[in-house]
């Protein structure tokens, strides 16, 4: 182990518990502090997570203590900008749970703060580190699909009262939109696979009539069509009002083959029986944060800090592109028209 990194966590909710265990499981990271408005018991935290964790009531107090090298921000989305700016100004590396922010202005401010401070950043688009998408990118890089001209990645996950985040996710002030609160994972995976620059998006929205989802202050199902600068097209649906098991639908179509979730068809394999070949990968098939590949992502983050390099795949600069597309889609829904990405710049 080249270095060790003492980490503080802001917020102690569902995501935070997964962050703590994943950070502690890396070669270099150890969570030593938590910021919470609740009166947490340090002894109970140590029993739960296996490390001594000091409890602070404010971020300012934790930063003033001087014991942390990095901070993981898992608080309500509306607080991210102010907290990330404080963390960056204190010279600490930062991990940010999604959504990055609730407005593009907030995301821009965070990116500028991190850049000005010269600290490293990691945004929790952890699905880029699951074997489904690492394998998919290898297949694309090896030409198994040829030139991809169409892709779709869709997020199906009924976020009802059986999930803790439902309490705040239903509000416009914290959830923001279907894409922001959850479907951004699908948009991010789609942009990872497609590459290239988006020119324009058009998005439509609707909502389930089930009483459970009437509490939402925004449309819970959206479908977004993306047009790329080179003429390719793609689609991303975010459906958080579905009554079905979690499903992260992925379909890529290229000149030499197609990929459907964990199935591949490619002319490069000489397949003539028109059957899919099954890929032995772990699918993105759960909404439980404890099933997410945080450990692989955080390991890559600490390794990058060791090398004094930016986080691969999910730095704040990488994530910004995804949220730019999300905010363009939300603007399209609100204004009932196609929105060019250039309008947001």
Residue pairs with C-beta under 8 A, 6 or more apart in sequence:
1 27
1 28
2 28
2 306
3 28
3 302
3 305
3 306
4 28
4 29
4 30
5 28
5 29
5 30
5 69
5 70
5 93
5 302
5 305
6 30
6 32
6 33
6 67
6 68
6 69
6 70
7 23
7 29
7 30
7 31
7 32
7 33
7 68
7 69
7 70
7 71
7 72
7 95
8 31
8 32
8 33
8 34
8 35
8 56
8 62
8 63
8 67
8 68
8 70
8 71
8 72
8 92
9 16
9 19
9 20
9 31
9 33
9 34
9 35
9 71
9 72
9 74
10 34
10 35
10 59
10 62
10 71
10 72
10 73
10 74
10 75
10 83
11 35
11 36
11 73
11 74
11 75
11 76
12 34
12 35
12 36
12 38
12 40
12 74
13 74
13 164
14 164
14 165
14 289
15 74
15 97
15 124
15 289
16 34
16 72
16 74
17 48
17 49
17 289
17 290
18 289
18 290
18 292
18 294
19 31
19 72
19 74
19 95
19 97
19 294
19 298
20 31
20 34
20 49
20 53
21 49
21 290
22 294
22 295
22 297
22 298
23 29
23 30
23 31
23 72
23 294
23 298
24 30
24 31
24 49
24 50
24 51
25 295
26 295
26 298
26 299
26 302
27 299
27 302
28 302
28 303
28 306
29 70
29 298
29 302
30 51
31 49
31 51
31 53
31 72
32 51
32 52
32 53
32 54
32 67
32 68
33 53
33 54
33 55
33 56
33 62
33 65
33 67
33 68
34 40
34 45
34 53
34 54
34 55
34 56
35 55
35 56
35 57
35 58
35 59
35 61
35 62
36 55
36 56
36 57
37 57
39 55
40 55
41 55
42 52
42 53
42 54
42 55
45 53
45 55
46 52
46 53
54 62
54 65
54 67
56 62
56 65
59 71
59 83
59 86
59 87
60 86
62 68
62 71
63 71
63 86
63 87
63 90
63 92
68 92
69 92
69 93
70 92
70 93
70 94
70 95
70 305
71 83
71 87
71 92
71 93
71 94
71 95
72 94
72 95
72 96
72 97
73 80
73 83
73 84
73 87
73 94
73 95
73 96
73 97
74 97
75 83
76 168
76 174
77 99
77 101
77 102
77 174
77 175
77 176
77 180
78 102
78 173
78 174
80 96
80 99
80 100
80 101
80 106
80 110
81 101
81 106
81 109
81 110
84 94
84 96
84 110
84 113
84 114
85 109
85 110
85 113
87 94
87 119
88 94
88 110
88 113
88 114
88 116
88 117
88 119
89 113
89 117
91 117
91 119
92 119
93 119
93 120
93 121
93 122
93 301
93 305
94 114
94 119
94 120
94 121
94 122
95 121
95 122
95 123
95 124
95 298
95 301
96 110
96 121
96 122
96 123
96 124
96 316
96 319
97 124
98 123
98 124
98 125
98 184
98 185
98 319
99 176
99 180
99 181
99 184
99 323
99 326
100 106
100 107
100 110
100 123
100 316
100 319
100 320
100 323
101 107
101 110
101 323
102 173
102 174
102 176
102 180
103 327
104 323
104 324
104 327
104 344
107 320
107 323
107 324
108 320
110 316
111 316
111 317
111 320
114 121
114 316
120 301
120 304
120 305
120 310
120 311
120 315
121 310
121 311
121 315
121 316
121 317
122 297
122 298
122 301
122 311
122 314
122 315
122 316
123 314
123 315
123 316
123 318
123 319
124 294
124 297
124 314
125 184
125 185
125 188
125 313
125 314
125 318
125 319
125 322
126 292
126 293
126 294
126 296
126 297
126 314
127 133
127 185
127 188
127 189
127 248
127 284
127 292
127 293
128 134
128 188
128 189
128 192
128 297
128 313
128 314
129 293
129 296
129 297
129 300
129 313
129 314
130 282
130 283
130 284
130 292
130 293
130 296
131 281
131 282
132 250
132 261
132 262
132 281
132 282
132 283
132 284
133 189
133 192
133 193
133 284
135 279
135 281
136 193
136 250
136 252
136 259
137 192
137 193
139 145
139 259
139 264
139 266
140 148
140 193
140 252
143 256
143 268
144 256
144 257
144 264
144 266
144 268
144 269
145 252
145 253
145 254
145 255
145 256
145 257
145 258
145 259
145 266
146 254
146 255
146 256
146 257
146 267
147 254
147 255
147 256
148 193
148 194
148 232
148 252
148 253
148 254
149 232
149 233
149 253
149 254
149 255
150 232
150 233
150 234
150 252
150 253
151 190
151 193
151 194
151 234
151 235
151 251
151 252
151 253
152 190
152 234
152 235
152 236
152 237
152 249
152 250
152 251
153 186
153 187
153 189
153 190
153 193
153 234
153 236
153 248
153 249
153 250
153 251
154 186
154 235
154 236
154 237
154 238
154 239
154 247
154 248
154 249
155 182
155 183
155 185
155 186
155 236
155 237
155 238
155 239
155 240
155 248
156 237
156 239
156 242
156 244
156 246
156 247
156 248
156 249
157 182
157 239
157 240
157 242
157 246
157 247
157 287
158 240
158 241
158 242
158 243
158 244
159 165
159 166
159 169
159 181
159 182
159 240
159 241
159 287
160 166
160 212
160 213
161 212
163 169
163 287
165 181
166 215
168 174
168 175
169 175
169 181
169 182
170 215
170 216
170 217
171 217
172 217
172 218
175 181
175 216
175 217
175 218
176 218
176 330
177 218
177 219
177 222
177 326
177 330
177 333
178 205
178 218
178 219
178 220
178 221
178 222
178 238
178 239
178 240
179 187
179 222
179 224
179 236
179 238
179 326
179 329
179 330
180 326
180 330
181 240
182 238
182 240
183 222
183 236
183 237
183 238
183 239
183 240
183 326
184 238
184 322
184 323
184 326
185 248
185 284
186 236
186 237
186 238
186 248
187 224
187 236
187 238
187 322
187 325
187 326
187 329
188 319
188 322
189 248
189 250
189 284
190 226
190 234
190 236
191 198
191 321
191 322
191 325
192 313
193 250
193 252
194 226
194 228
194 232
194 234
196 228
196 229
196 230
196 232
197 228
197 229
197 230
197 341
198 226
198 227
198 228
198 229
198 325
198 328
198 341
199 227
199 228
199 229
199 340
199 341
200 226
200 227
200 338
200 339
200 340
200 341
201 224
201 225
201 226
201 227
201 325
201 328
201 329
201 332
201 338
201 339
201 341
202 224
202 225
202 332
202 337
202 338
202 339
203 222
203 223
203 224
203 225
203 329
203 330
203 332
203 333
204 222
204 223
204 224
204 333
205 219
205 221
205 222
205 223
205 333
206 219
206 221
207 213
207 216
207 219
207 220
207 221
207 241
208 220
208 221
208 241
208 242
208 243
210 241
210 243
212 241
213 220
213 241
216 241
219 333
220 239
220 240
220 241
221 237
221 238
221 239
221 240
221 241
221 242
222 237
222 238
222 329
222 333
223 235
223 236
223 237
224 235
224 236
224 237
224 238
224 325
224 329
224 332
225 233
225 234
225 235
226 233
226 234
226 235
226 236
226 325
227 233
228 234
236 329
237 249
246 285
246 286
246 287
247 285
248 261
248 283
248 284
248 285
249 261
250 259
250 260
250 261
251 258
251 259
251 260
251 261
252 258
252 259
256 266
256 267
256 268
257 264
257 265
257 266
257 267
257 268
257 269
258 264
258 265
258 266
259 265
260 276
261 283
262 278
262 279
262 281
262 283
263 276
263 277
263 278
263 279
264 276
264 277
264 279
265 271
265 274
265 275
265 276
265 277
266 277
269 277
271 277
286 292
297 314
300 311
300 312
300 313
301 311
304 310
304 311
304 312
310 317
311 318
324 341
324 344
325 341
327 344
328 339
328 340
328 341
328 343
328 344
329 339
331 339
331 343
331 344
332 338
332 339
